[in-house]
């Protein structure tokens, strides 16, 4: 549920802001990697506002941290989220 709200909010914010280039938000999201920081953006993200880029970078960092966790730790986090192990905290 939280993921759906965050995703909807992010999508709305990014749609209202617009990209202003030939790159889409999805291009930026897919281009972010280990070497990128708040000040070292991929080319695909250069036209985004700092706020929008920070949201995408934060999402990438949380997704990476979650995916680097052991499956048991992911399940515990999921259990605390809504009382069952059902993938509700999976940041995909």
C-alpha positions in Angstrom: 0.0 0.0 0.0 2.8 2.4 0.9 4.7 1.6 -2.2 1.6 2.3 -4.3 1.1 5.7 -2.6 4.8 6.6 -3.0 4.9 5.5 -6.7 1.7 7.5 -7.5 3.0 10.6 -5.7 6.4 10.3 -7.5 4.7 9.8 -10.9 2.4 12.7 -10.4 5.2 15.0 -9.3 7.3 14.0 -12.3 4.5 14.4 -14.7 3.6 17.8 -13.5 7.2 18.9 -13.6 8.0 17.4 -17.0 11.4 16.5 -18.3 12.1 19.0 -21.0 14.3 16.7 -23.1 14.2 13.6 -25.2 14.9 11.5 -22.1 11.9 10.2 -20.1 11.7 9.7 -16.4 12.0 5.9 -17.0 15.2 6.6 -18.9 16.6 8.4 -15.9 15.4 5.8 -13.5 17.0 3.0 -15.5 20.3 4.9 -15.9 21.0 5.5 -12.2 23.7 3.2 -10.8 26.4 2.8 -8.2 28.5 5.6 -9.6 25.8 8.2 -9.4 25.2 10.7 -6.5 23.2 13.8 -5.8 25.7 15.9 -7.8 26.9 13.2 -10.3 23.8 12.6 -12.5 23.5 10.3 -15.5 23.0 12.3 -18.8 19.5 11.0 -18.9 18.7 12.8 -15.6 20.3 16.2 -16.3 17.0 18.0 -17.1 15.1 16.9 -14.1 14.7 19.2 -11.1 16.9 18.4 -8.1 13.8 17.4 -6.1 12.7 14.9 -8.8 16.2 13.5 -9.2 16.6 13.1 -5.4 13.3 11.1 -5.3 14.5 8.8 -8.1 18.0 8.4 -6.5 16.4 7.7 -3.1 14.1 5.0 -4.7 17.2 3.5 -6.3 19.1 3.4 -3.0 16.2 1.9 -1.1 15.7 -0.7 -3.8 19.4 -1.6 -3.8 19.5 -1.9 0.0 16.4 -4.1 0.1 17.7 -6.4 -2.7 21.0 -6.7 -0.9 19.3 -8.0 2.3 19.0 -11.7 3.0 15.7 -13.2 2.1 15.0 -13.8 5.8 15.6 -10.1 6.6 13.3 -9.1 3.7 10.6 -11.4 5.1 10.9 -9.9 8.6 10.7 -6.4 7.2 7.6 -7.5 5.2 6.0 -9.0 8.2 6.4 -5.8 10.2 4.9 -3.8 7.4 1.5 -5.4 7.3 1.5 -8.6 9.4 2.2 -11.0 6.6 4.9 -12.1 4.2 3.4 -11.0 0.9 5.9 -8.8 -0.9 4.3 -5.6 0.3 7.6 -3.9 0.9 9.3 -5.0 -2.3 10.5 -1.8 -3.9 10.3 -3.1 -7.5 
